[in-house]
Amino acid sequence: MTISLNIGNFFNDSSSHALVDELRKRTSEEEILEFEEKFNSKNEKNLHIYICRFLKNRAISRALASRWLITLINNKESKITIT
């Protein structure tokens, strides 16, 4: 059984292109995490949701999506403390 999560359209086309451009601009881990923090504080959905949606729609490359998602996941994992 396959379940599909339909998140719908988040942005209009120009906003989507602008976000993709912002994703491409940031290359260092620090820049990526800083952008994620700002983005998540101003938007209803978290950045990783948009990145996955762009990836699904082939709006960004797998390499770009993986760089961002790995950075975001590693950051979240590093914050988890085992007590």
C-alpha atoms as a printed R data frame, in Angstrom:
   type eleno elety resid chain resno      x      y       z
1  ATOM     1    CA   MET     A     1  0.000  0.000   0.000
2  ATOM     2    CA   THR     A     2  1.392  3.386  -0.997
3  ATOM     3    CA   ILE     A     3  0.396  6.542   0.789
4  ATOM     4    CA   SER     A     4  0.969  9.836  -0.979
5  ATOM     5    CA   LEU     A     5  1.198 13.061   0.947
6  ATOM     6    CA   ASN     A     6 -0.269 15.829  -1.157
7  ATOM     7    CA   ILE     A     7  0.977 19.073   0.310
8  ATOM     8    CA   GLY     A     8 -0.398 21.215  -2.476
9  ATOM     9    CA   ASN     A     9  1.081 24.343  -3.955
10 ATOM    10    CA   PHE     A    10  2.928 26.388  -1.381
11 ATOM    11    CA   PHE     A    11  3.988 29.349  -3.459
12 ATOM    12    CA   ASN     A    12  3.239 30.915  -6.757
13 ATOM    13    CA   ASP     A    13  5.763 30.227  -9.521
14 ATOM    14    CA   SER     A    14  7.902 33.302  -8.935
15 ATOM    15    CA   SER     A    15  8.139 32.568  -5.204
16 ATOM    16    CA   SER     A    16  9.099 28.970  -5.929
17 ATOM    17    CA   HIS     A    17 11.828 30.088  -8.309
18 ATOM    18    CA   ALA     A    18 13.078 32.602  -5.753
19 ATOM    19    CA   LEU     A    19 13.286 29.912  -3.073
20 ATOM    20    CA   VAL     A    20 15.134 27.546  -5.404
21 ATOM    21    CA   ASP     A    21 17.577 30.369  -6.191
22 ATOM    22    CA   GLU     A    22 18.115 30.895  -2.458
23 ATOM    23    CA   LEU     A    23 18.780 27.175  -1.995
24 ATOM    24    CA   ARG     A    24 21.376 27.240  -4.765
25 ATOM    25    CA   LYS     A    25 23.151 30.319  -3.342
26 ATOM    26    CA   ARG     A    26 23.984 28.772   0.000
27 ATOM    27    CA   THR     A    27 26.806 26.283  -0.046
28 ATOM    28    CA   SER     A    28 28.296 26.157   3.441
29 ATOM    29    CA   GLU     A    29 26.702 24.314   6.334
30 ATOM    30    CA   GLU     A    30 26.471 27.513   8.348
31 ATOM    31    CA   GLU     A    31 24.670 29.364   5.547
32 ATOM    32    CA   ILE     A    32 22.232 26.490   5.097
33 ATOM    33    CA   LEU     A    33 21.387 26.257   8.801
34 ATOM    34    CA   GLU     A    34 21.073 30.029   9.138
35 ATOM    35    CA   PHE     A    35 18.693 30.166   6.176
36 ATOM    36    CA   GLU     A    36 16.644 27.269   7.559
37 ATOM    37    CA   GLU     A    37 16.246 28.993  10.915
38 ATOM    38    CA   LYS     A    38 15.075 32.251   9.313
39 ATOM    39    CA   PHE     A    39 12.803 30.460   6.854
40 ATOM    40    CA   ASN     A    40 11.137 28.257   9.481
41 ATOM    41    CA   SER     A    41 10.498 31.227  11.748
42 ATOM    42    CA   LYS     A    42  8.612 33.084   9.000
43 ATOM    43    CA   ASN     A    43  6.684 30.262   7.301
44 ATOM    44    CA   GLU     A    44  3.959 27.853   8.317
45 ATOM    45    CA   LYS     A    45  5.696 24.810   6.816
46 ATOM    46    CA   ASN     A    46  9.309 23.915   7.555
47 ATOM    47    CA   LEU     A    47 11.931 24.206   4.842
48 ATOM    48    CA   HIS     A    48 12.497 20.457   4.520
49 ATOM    49    CA   ILE     A    49  8.872 20.060   3.368
50 ATOM    50    CA   TYR     A    50  9.475 22.509   0.517
51 ATOM    51    CA   ILE     A    51 12.759 20.859  -0.439
52 ATOM    52    CA   CYS     A    52 11.067 17.447  -0.617
53 ATOM    53    CA   ARG     A    53  8.242 18.896  -2.695
54 ATOM    54    CA   PHE     A    54 10.708 20.533  -5.100
55 ATOM    55    CA   LEU     A    55 12.555 17.235  -5.362
56 ATOM    56    CA   LYS     A    56  9.346 15.338  -6.067
57 ATOM    57    CA   ASN     A    57  8.417 17.837  -8.799
58 ATOM    58    CA   ARG     A    58 11.963 17.794 -10.172
59 ATOM    59    CA   ALA     A    59 12.329 21.530  -9.577
60 ATOM    60    CA   ILE     A    60 15.768 20.973  -8.017
61 ATOM    61    CA   SER     A    61 18.494 18.428  -8.567
62 ATOM    62    CA   ARG     A    62 18.948 15.375  -6.382
63 ATOM    63    CA   ALA     A    63 22.430 16.637  -5.486
64 ATOM    64    CA   LEU     A    64 21.117 19.987  -4.254
65 ATOM    65    CA   ALA     A    65 18.272 18.388  -2.316
66 ATOM    66    CA   SER     A    66 20.547 15.807  -0.730
67 ATOM    67    CA   ARG     A    67 23.109 18.425   0.327
68 ATOM    68    CA   TRP     A    68 20.403 20.450   2.054
69 ATOM    69    CA   LEU     A    69 18.541 17.511   3.582
70 ATOM    70    CA   ILE     A    70 21.710 15.845   4.894
71 ATOM    71    CA   THR     A    71 22.785 19.124   6.488
72 ATOM    72    CA   LEU     A    72 19.367 19.653   8.077
73 ATOM    73    CA   ILE     A    73 19.120 16.062   9.325
74 ATOM    74    CA   ASN     A    74 22.667 16.029  10.716
75 ATOM    75    CA   ASN     A    75 21.934 19.267  12.550
76 ATOM    76    CA   LYS     A    76 18.760 17.829  14.082
77 ATOM    77    CA   GLU     A    77 20.526 14.608  15.055
78 ATOM    78    CA   SER     A    78 23.348 16.509  16.727
79 ATOM    79    CA   LYS     A    79 20.802 18.284  18.936
80 ATOM    80    CA   ILE     A    80 19.334 15.028  20.208
81 ATOM    81    CA   THR     A    81 20.751 14.101  23.570
82 ATOM    82    CA   ILE     A    82 20.390 10.697  25.088
83 ATOM    83    CA   THR     A    83 19.722 10.851  28.787
